[in-house]
Amino acid sequence: MNKRAWHSIKEQKPQEGQKVYYFSKNIGMFRGEFHIIESSYANPNKFSSNHGVVDSDDVSHWMPYDHGIKDIIPLPPDYGIHHQEISDELELTDKQKHFEFTYEIAGDII
């Protein structure tokens, strides 16, 4: 499995306790963990970080976290043209002179 590839939560789920990046257009991108928490009234698949817990229903994509490249934050899965494969390299056109995004590092995952 490519460590830097986004996976659709509808097609594949992380392993229990796996450290991941997770993304949704509504909530943004976070680094946290995946857990299965059985409940009679809610979706058992949860993503958690220092910012809270969300159901997998609220997440569209996830990516395994790689401690070896922790300082390289991945681009969101919806960056660029739809249906275009996203890789670690990005070609810029003449019209794309400036790329800017913000992120917050809320602590290291051990």
N, C-alpha and C positions, 0 to 999 in steps of 0.2 A: 504494500500500500504506500502511495506517495505521501510523505509526511506533510507536504505543503499543499495538498489539494483539499478544497472544500467538498463536503459530502452533504447531500440533501437528507434532512432528517426523515423525510418520507420514504427514502430508499434504504437507508442504513442508520443504525443507532450506534453510539459509542459503547465501549465496554463499561461495566459497572466500575465506578471510581476513577475512570480515565480523565486525565487532565486535558482540557480542550480549549480552543477558541470557539465561541458560538455567536451567531449573528441573526438579526432580524431587522428589517427596515424600520419597524416600530420602536425597537429598543436599542439598536446599535450593535456594536461588537464588544464582547467581553471575554476575558480569560477566566476560566473556572474549572469546575468538575461536573461530570455527569453521574447521576445516581438514580437508582430505581427504588422508589419508596412506595410500597404497597398501601393503598387506601381504597376504601369502599366508595368514595365520592369524588375522587379526582384522578387525573392522569398520573400514573406512577412514574413516568419518565421526567426527571427534573435536571435542570442545569442550575448550578449555584456559583456565586462569586461573592466578593466582599460587598457587592451592591444589591444582593438579594437572591431570591430563588424564582425561577420561571418554569412553567411546564414546557414540554417539547412542542406543544401546540403553538406556543408563542415564538418558537425558534424555527428558522427556515434552513439554516446550514450550520455545520460544525466542522472543525478541523483539529486533528490531533496536535497537542502542544508539544513542541520539541525544545527541551531545556538547553540543548546545544546551540540553538539559534534564537534564544529568548529575546535578544535585542533587535531582532528583525520582525517588525509587526507586519502581518500579512495584509494585503489589500482586501477590502470587502468582496464577497463573491459576486456582487452585482456591479462592480466597477467595470467600466468599459462597455462595449457593445454587447447586447444580449446574444446568447448562443455562441459567443466567442470564448475559446478556452483561455482561462486566466493562468498566467505563469508568473514566476518571480521576476521576469524581465518584461518591460513595458516599453514599446516604441511610441514616441511622442511625435505628433505632427507639428507643422510650423505654427498652427493655431494654438497648440498646447504649450505655452511658454512657462506656465507656473502651475505646480501641483501643490496643494496644501490640504492638510487634514489635521485634526487634533486628537489626542488620546491622553488618557490618564493612567499612570502606573500606580496601582493601589497596593503594591506589595508583591513579593516574589513567591512563586509556587515552588515548593520544595519537593 
